[in-house]
Amino acid sequence: MQYDLTIINGHVIDGTGKPRYKANIYVKDDKIAKIDTSGPQSGEQVIDAKGLIICPGFIDMHSHADLTLFGNRRADSFIYQGVTTLYVTPDGWSPAPVINEHRQDLKDYYETLTFGAPLPFTWTTYTEYFNELQRGGLGVNVRTNVGFGTVRTNILGYAMRAPTSSELELMKEQVHTAFLEGVCGLSTGLSYHPQCYSTTKEVEELCHVAVQHGGLHHTHTRGGTSGLREAIHISERTGIPVNITHTTPTDEQLQIIESAASHNINITFDAYPYTAGSSFLSGIYLPGWVHEGGRDHMLHRIRTPSIREKIQTEWRQNPEDRWPNGPRNTPLIAWCQNPSMRK
């Protein structure tokens, strides 16, 4: 057979988990026709990949493209970097399920991630979201979580309290339904409001539902070593695989992760390859109680001089609680969408 393209001498990592191996890849009609470890055969175009790795594509384990894909379905910026699969909806937030009472809250949150670009938000269920996302095709594969923050807001709003038993059952039902509709995991962002109001037991109950569907716990922990230990504890109690997302573990934390893995905890972590970070100034610098009741209540509080003074006092007393993953003198670049808040 005459192949259109032959890639020779490369080391193949095929995504199955087995070790890399040296092989030649033959392409015909834009599809891989054969992977062979014998000598190269002819092809109209030959690429010598000696010393290089050939793989199906990279997986971005922490992507917020769950709604920006509506603006660029080709996802060129990912494809050009070799990223072919996006694991979206991290940090405890997902675009579904949506209830009308909190639809605007969710839309406001997501538009801060798209720098104010308008978003559809015409769906209610994950099935409707998937149908809308796939309309017109996509340039990448997409995996999703159901977000703990989304589910908790649907049931409790921004209340700074534990759910009642009936409210917890409603949350578990939403997680169950999302898995039936095609999500792959439960994501938590336990340093963000209103998720930071939760107890370990509350998260554990939802992880019990997720693991019944073969799901993953994809977690942005509460920060520091205690948050890492909490994630491991939940995995021990429920049996759910856990991925600690966008972390740069200290030597101590890496030892904790390795120890957990040696005790049969299915634990992984992902890290970004740069020294900067990106988040909400309000979420990082303001204590959780400032956000109780939602955005309007938060804005009222930070405009009140006595409360501003209280916030500053807490910051001076507990700086690492506000910015657990970096030093106090970390340079900041801020972007503010609302013109009235730029003064």
Secondary structure, DSSP 8 states (H G I E B T S, - for coil): --EEEEEEEEEE--SSSS--EEEEEEEETTEEEEEESS----EEEEEE-TT-EE-S-EEEEEE-HHHHTTT-TT-HHHHTTTEEEEEE--TT--S-S--GGGHHHHHHHHHHHTTT-------SSHHHHHHHHHTT--SSEEE-EEEHHHHHHHHHTT-SS---HHHHHHHHHHHHHHHHTT--EEEEETTSTTGGG--HHHHHHHHHHHHHTT-EEEEE-SSHHHHHHHHHHHHHHH---EEE-S----HHHHHHHHHHHHTT--EEE---SSS-----HHHHHS-GGGGTT-HHHHHHHHTSHHHHHHHHHHHHH-HHHHSTTS-TT-------S-GGG--
